[in-house]
Amino acid sequence: MSRLDQLQKLLTTEPEDAFLNFGLAMELAKAQRFDESLAQFERVMQLDPNYIAAYFQKAKTLLAMGDDDAAKAELRRGIAQAESCGELHAKAEMEELLGTL
């Protein structure tokens, strides 16, 4: 059973688990199923707005799709959220990536 299948199976019993949803989003991005991945990252943020890695990885997925403007907007959103919950290291990483775009 693939990791993707395993995560989907786990999510049938724990659909509100932000960590499992994030793992699914990452696997979908890895499989270049970008639209599904973006939706899954958004689900993570709905479940836990302070799951800062979701903002960063969603932005990276948008970059992989060639949508730099949307990636910039997502990074700005993530930076604001990271600042509001005190995740200064993650904030700095997103600011660094934003500065390269």
Secondary structure as a PSIPRED ss2 file (coil, helix, strand):
# PSIPRED VFORMAT (PSIPRED V4.0)

   1 M C   1.000  0.000  0.000
   2 S C   1.000  0.000  0.000
   3 R H   0.000  1.000  0.000
   4 L H   0.000  1.000  0.000
   5 D H   0.000  1.000  0.000
   6 Q H   0.000  1.000  0.000
   7 L H   0.000  1.000  0.000
   8 Q H   0.000  1.000  0.000
   9 K H   0.000  1.000  0.000
  10 L H   0.000  1.000  0.000
  11 L H   0.000  1.000  0.000
  12 T H   0.000  1.000  0.000
  13 T H   0.000  1.000  0.000
  14 E C   1.000  0.000  0.000
  15 P C   1.000  0.000  0.000
  16 E C   1.000  0.000  0.000
  17 D C   1.000  0.000  0.000
  18 A H   0.000  1.000  0.000
  19 F H   0.000  1.000  0.000
  20 L H   0.000  1.000  0.000
  21 N H   0.000  1.000  0.000
  22 F H   0.000  1.000  0.000
  23 G H   0.000  1.000  0.000
  24 L H   0.000  1.000  0.000
  25 A H   0.000  1.000  0.000
  26 M H   0.000  1.000  0.000
  27 E H   0.000  1.000  0.000
  28 L H   0.000  1.000  0.000
  29 A H   0.000  1.000  0.000
  30 K H   0.000  1.000  0.000
  31 A C   1.000  0.000  0.000
  32 Q C   1.000  0.000  0.000
  33 R C   1.000  0.000  0.000
  34 F H   0.000  1.000  0.000
  35 D H   0.000  1.000  0.000
  36 E H   0.000  1.000  0.000
  37 S H   0.000  1.000  0.000
  38 L H   0.000  1.000  0.000
  39 A H   0.000  1.000  0.000
  40 Q H   0.000  1.000  0.000
  41 F H   0.000  1.000  0.000
  42 E H   0.000  1.000  0.000
  43 R H   0.000  1.000  0.000
  44 V H   0.000  1.000  0.000
  45 M H   0.000  1.000  0.000
  46 Q H   0.000  1.000  0.000
  47 L H   0.000  1.000  0.000
  48 D C   1.000  0.000  0.000
  49 P C   1.000  0.000  0.000
  50 N C   1.000  0.000  0.000
  51 Y C   1.000  0.000  0.000
  52 I H   0.000  1.000  0.000
  53 A H   0.000  1.000  0.000
  54 A H   0.000  1.000  0.000
  55 Y H   0.000  1.000  0.000
  56 F H   0.000  1.000  0.000
  57 Q H   0.000  1.000  0.000
  58 K H   0.000  1.000  0.000
  59 A H   0.000  1.000  0.000
  60 K H   0.000  1.000  0.000
  61 T H   0.000  1.000  0.000
  62 L H   0.000  1.000  0.000
  63 L H   0.000  1.000  0.000
  64 A H   0.000  1.000  0.000
  65 M C   1.000  0.000  0.000
  66 G C   1.000  0.000  0.000
  67 D C   1.000  0.000  0.000
  68 D H   0.000  1.000  0.000
  69 D H   0.000  1.000  0.000
  70 A H   0.000  1.000  0.000
  71 A H   0.000  1.000  0.000
  72 K H   0.000  1.000  0.000
  73 A H   0.000  1.000  0.000
  74 E H   0.000  1.000  0.000
  75 L H   0.000  1.000  0.000
  76 R H   0.000  1.000  0.000
  77 R H   0.000  1.000  0.000
  78 G H   0.000  1.000  0.000
  79 I H   0.000  1.000  0.000
  80 A H   0.000  1.000  0.000
  81 Q H   0.000  1.000  0.000
  82 A H   0.000  1.000  0.000
  83 E H   0.000  1.000  0.000
  84 S H   0.000  1.000  0.000
  85 C C   1.000  0.000  0.000
  86 G C   1.000  0.000  0.000
  87 E C   1.000  0.000  0.000
  88 L H   0.000  1.000  0.000
  89 H H   0.000  1.000  0.000
  90 A H   0.000  1.000  0.000
  91 K H   0.000  1.000  0.000
  92 A H   0.000  1.000  0.000
  93 E H   0.000  1.000  0.000
  94 M H   0.000  1.000  0.000
  95 E H   0.000  1.000  0.000
  96 E H   0.000  1.000  0.000
  97 L H   0.000  1.000  0.000
  98 L H   0.000  1.000  0.000
  99 G H   0.000  1.000  0.000
 100 T H   0.000  1.000  0.000
 101 L C   1.000  0.000  0.000
